[in-house]
Amino acid sequence: MQCLTEDLATFAAGADGWLRREPVLHNVLLTLVADRLSADVPLSGGERFVRVVDGATVGAVVHTPPRGPLLGNVSADVARVLAEHFVRAVPPLAEVHGPVPAVAEFAERYAEQAGGTAVPGTAQRIFRLDAVRPPVGVAGRARPATAADRDLLVAWAAAFAAETMPAGPPVDAAGQVRARLPHGDLLWLWEHAGTPVSTAWLSRPVAGVVRISGVYTPPEWRGRGFASVSVAHVSQYALNAGATACTLYTDLTNPTSNQIYQSLGYRPLSDAAQWRFVTR
């Protein structure tokens, strides 16, 4: 079994077939690659694209600092081999992300080899939707965001991050908003009486899958169903446009969001996690 650190084009050609075997579980990896191949997200020069081969491709990882590596849905053996590779190949990692249980295997071996301690961090659940059950009776309408909404979307993304990750660094989503706006239908706002009250973001479809993210409603507009109807609208929009499935991630510590999304037709598929590394 061998780990190959490759340039973007080589990695994409070699890993694409393996990633597409599980297009929902691998949606984030697939979109990370697609966005950089299209130059929607410029390469920073610090990315690391790692493919594991054992005759054929058996695993893939994308590392986009300052975030830790993101694992594909690899076996325990492959996860351990990847951990050993990252101990040798890069400066000490602060974190790793990926599906359970692969990420736990990686974290345990990496901490063991690097001489640190692995600490579980954020726990998430991956959901899949094939048909929408829309809420009824929610006032307002959806519209695509425009360039005039840029500052609002960036501010809402920062507010969401500050609320959900208060100990984390400030988030600047300007680059993400800038990359999506030209497509015309990846950033959506729900308006009530002409005022934007909620937002939901779409990824471009890859392997037939679209991911919903960036869901946010300011505190003064909560409790009226705006987030639910926003997610329902963008999900149906994606399916109508040809997606075969939608996916999203939820925080397992937030039972409200998990319940809301299931009421719309999302069903649990798998769990994902972040692990942090602490130097002894």
Helices and strands as residue ranges (DSSP letters): E 2-6, H 8-19, H 27-37, E 48-53, E 57-63, E 70-71, H 76-89, E 95-99, H 102-114, E 116-129, E 141-144, G 147-149, H 150-164, H 174-180, G 181-183, E 187-192, E 195-202, E 209-216, G 219-221, H 226-240, E 245-251, H 255-263, E 267-279
